[in-house]
Amino acid sequence: MCAETASTERRRRAGGRDGNARRTDSFRLDQMPWRVPVNTDRPTEPLHTEGVEAIHKGALHILSEIGVEFLNDEALALFQQAGCRVDGANVRMDGDFVMEMLARAPGAFTITPRNPDRAVRIGDRHLAFVNVSSPPASWDMLRGKRSGDFATFREFLMLTQAFNCIHVAGGYPVEPVDIHPSVRHLDCIAEKLILTDKVCHAYSLGAERVEDAMEMVRLAAGLSHDEFDAAPRMYTNINSVSPLRHDFPMIDGALRLARRGQPVVVTPFTLAGAMAPVTLAGAVAQSLAEALCAIALIQYVAPGAPVAIGTFTSNVDMRSGAPAFGTPEYMRATQMTGQLARYYGLPLRSSGVCTANIPDAQAMWETCNSLWAAVQSGSNLVYHAAGWLEGGLIASPEKFVMDCEVLQMIQRYFDPVLAETTPGALALDAIAEVGAGGHFFGVAHTQARYETAFHAPFVSDWRNYEAWERDGATDTITRAHRVYRGIVDGFIPPPLAEERREALMAFVARRKEEGGAPTDF
């Protein structure tokens, strides 16, 4: 490799301007270029065909004989219109209706944000990673645990933008409680659209918040109303209120987005032993029932609307009742739900989660279990893939960096070059040249490939003990903190046309003047 080519390749691996890897004179983020990996592995399938059918029939039995409550009058009227049995808030529906509605849903779709180069395919074996979303508190090694604020919220958006292995700017990476709830969504989504150019999420928490979010995404992308409605530009995730209930605002938001062609991810939050049966088959069947009835409603209202089914089935610690994540049960439930998602032909969302309180060894083994369960299940969208702690109550920038190291490894794992069997990859000439007892360091085959042959970490330390000790003996959390500060201190937002920024901020100012969204206090 010539010097100029090698230099270009090093910049490419470091992210460069293309990857929005921002740096100061003393910091450079070495990372892989932007790419949404494709999962080429066969999924792990713990269930036999009979097991898949049993859980499927169990979910349909729940929907037809037990029912799910919808605390939304519009949803109840629509179900009644569709011929479902509505008794108060309880809705029961036949399996044939559910399957007919599911058949309308696309198996994959593409969400295109304001920067078309950051479009993300959901489905078709693609594996997209989302930042941590919704914790009320943050933790870092200098300030410890504290309530979320807007300054910290902004820092997490900078990390979201800087790392190429994060494909989607999900919900608020930490809740900024220093901004009043009536206008919080305006400041947060505006900042997300300014500091990132990646796919944007909006919470389904009231009509005003959803409508405002769609308008802000439209303005930031410079789209007409027809252009916005013509293709997915953003998305929402809704949760059921397990067991067996959907609330008003999330269903309302889902219907608003679906009617305008924007994707909805339906993710029940079922904890086996607390909000679902203690057995995994029962917990997964209940979770599927809660998801399928909402997806059926969406497809009845907006046939062909992009949807995905989410899994968030884990277990509780039976000694304390606290939720646990990254457990063997969590992994199996995720894999089992993946089998059913493929049975229904729907994209799958899972999560990268843990129960640990700081970014220690427990945090990483639980998160790695969760992330590899996502891989094994054939997930297409992985929530909370970077930064999650304390069962979702804490977001940590150091954990964010450490998780991105793991995500890069997964991305590298799926690099097609690793499975090449070309003559150059087989290297028979190099093997013959070295022969018995030699080494491959100096041969031309190695020299032409050594800079890009293997995964290159940005926070792991591969030196021996003595070299590590001479250099200060820093632990992983400290190294991750330095990366976090290097990104934030040298961050430059991605380009946004001035007329789009002005239109966005004018809308925010007008909506604030109007009072934003109503609150309960």
Summary of the structure (lengths in Angstrom):
residues: 521
radius of gyration: 23.8
end to end distance: 65.0
largest distance: 79.9
contacts: 1834
relative contact order: 0.15
helix: 46%
strand: 14%
